[in-house]
Amino acid sequence: MSDTYDPPQGDIPVLHEDSDLLIVDKPAGLLSVPGKGEGLQDCLLTRLEAAFPTVRLVHRLDRDTSGVMVFALTAHGQKHLGQQFETRKVKKTYVARVTGILEPKEGEVDLPLIVDWPNRPRQMVCHETGKPALTGYKVIKSGGGESRVRLFPHTGRSHQLRVHMLALGHPILGDALYAPETAEQYPRMMLHAEELRLNHPENGRGMKFRAKPAF
């Protein structure tokens, strides 16, 4: 993480709010939670606490990933939503722009992941000690030396989508960690959490939340 961390300013778009849930569209470049070190305290969670004092963390998105993120507003909601994430009942869809023409147009990446300790926070594929990680993908369109894809993570490993795309030979454009040669050409990492499906913690009703990517 850069020492010159300069988070984006402006209001956080609220997609949904009720007595248990708060759904927002996280901007790229903003930490989900406070980072370790001076100057890394500004984050989505602390900004939301100013307007929603009872807000509680449920999951995270990487700093440079934008898109749909759910928070709980009660202890019950946090526990219920946490269980949905743990049991993989929450369905997530991402949109990404990746390098090259991705073939085949549809498939799965089933490669175990673990932290690359000497180079952390980088993660890496490791068949000996990695934890299972599975990502589905579908190409939306290709051209101009890149592909636009939808990504469907079935597990929630750290940097999973970024490392799996790298493993296919098609890293996400603008990713300073895994595709640094593209980082200067793009204003941000081209990865966005487009859709989240979950069950409401109070009545069990299925709900779907979407936010369009800015790229």
N, C-alpha and C positions, 0 to 999 in steps of 0.2 A: 504494500500500500504506500502510495506516495506521501512524502512529508508535506507536500503542498496541497493537502486535501482541501478542496473548496466546494462544499456541497451546494447544490442548486437551491435557490430561494423561491418564495412564492407559496401559495396555498396548496394543500394536499387535496386532490379531488376525492370526495366521499361518494362512493357508488351505492352504499346501502347502510342504513343504521336502524337498529331496533333495540329492545331492552337487553338483548344478549350478544348481538353481533355488530361489528363495525367492519365494513369492507371499503378499502381505499385503492386508488391507483397510484402505486409508488413510483416516484420519478427516478430515472437513472442517475447514478452519481451520489445517491443518499444512502448511508448506512441504515440497515434495519434496526440495529441496536447500537448502543455506544461501543466504540472501539477502545482498544487498550492504548493508552498514550495520550499525551497532551494534544488538545485540538481535535480530538475525535469523539467528542461528547454529543455534538449535534447529530441527531439521527431521527428516523421516522417515529420511533417509539416516544422519544422525549417531546417531539413536536405535537404528537397526538395527545399526550398527557395534559397539555395545556388546555385543550378543549374538552377532552374526555378523561377526567381524573381517574376513572376506574379501569381504564384500558389495560388489557393483559396480552402478552405475547403468546402466539400459538405456533408460528413457524417463521421462517426467514427467507428473504431473497438476497442474493449477492448484491453488493453495493452498486455495481454497474448494470444490474438487471432492473428493468422497469416492469410495472404491471400489477395485476390483481393480487392483493394481499389481505388476509382475514385476521382480525383481532377479536378477542372476546371482551365483553364488558362486565362479566360476572365470573366468579370462581367456578360455578357449575358449567358455564359456557366454555371456559378454558379447558376444563378437564374433559368434557364431552368432545370438543373439537380435537384436542390432543389425541384422544383415543381413535378418532376417525383417521387422522394422519398416520398413526402407528399401525393401524390395521389396513391401511391403503384403501380406505373407502372414499377418500377425497380424490377426485379426478382432476388432473391438471393438464392444460394445453398451453404450449408456448409457441411463439413464432420466432424464427431466427433467419438471418441471412448468413450464408456460409460461403467459403471460397470454393470455386470450381463447380463443375456440373456433376451433381450427386446422382450416382447410379448404383443399384436400381432405384426406381422412383419411390419405392416403399419397402420398409423392412424393420428389423429390430437390431439393436446393439446390446449384446449380452456379455458384458465384460466387467469383472470384479474390480473395485477401486479401493485405494488406500492412500493416505497422505504420503507425499514424497518428503520425508523428514528433512533432509539436507536443504531442500528447496521450498519448504512450506511458505505460504499456504498452498502451493501447487499440490494437486492430487495426481495419481498415476494408476495405470492398469497394472495389477499384480495377481497372477493366477494362483500364487502360493498363499498369500496372506490377505488379499483383498476381500472386501465384503461384496456380496452379490449386488449387481446393479443392472437394471434393464430399462432401455429406452426404445420406444417405438417412434418411427418417423415417416413422414409422407411429404414428398416434394410438391409444392404448390405451383412453382414455375421456375424455369432456369433460363439463363441468358446473360450475355455480357461478362462471362467468366465467374458467375456466382449463381447460387441457388437459394430460393426462398422456401423454407420448410416449416412444417408443423411438427412439434416434438411432443411426445406423450411419455413422460417419466412414470414408470411403474414402481420405482423405488425413489428414495429421496436422499441420495448420497451427496456430499459436498462437491460442488462443481461438476456434478454428474453429466449434464448436457454438454458442457464445455469440453470435458475430457472425452466423452463418447464421440462427439463430432470430430475432434482432433484425431482420435483413433481411426476414424474412417478416412482420414486424409482430407477432411473438409472443415477446418476450424472455423469458429464463428468470427465474422469480420469485426474488427475493432476491439478484439479481446487482447488487452495489453499483456496478460499473463501467458496465454496459450498461442496467440498469433500476433506477437509484438510487431512483426513486419507490416501488419495492417493497421495498427493502432493510430498512427499519425494521419492516415487517410480518412478516418471516420471520426465523427464527433463523440461517439460513444460505442459501447459494445452493442451489437445488433441482436439482442436477446430480450424478449418481452413475454411476460406471463399474461396470456390473452384471456384464458378462461379458467374458472374454478367451479367445480360442482361439489356440493356437500349437503349434509342433512342438518336442518335446524336443530340446535341442541335442546330446544324446549318441546317442540311438537313432532320432530322427526321428518318434517316436510322436506322434500328434495328442492334444492335451490341452485340456481346457476347465475354466475356473475361474469361479465365480460368487460374488457377495456381494449379499445383499438390501439395497435402500436403506432408510434409516431414516425415509423420508418417504412 
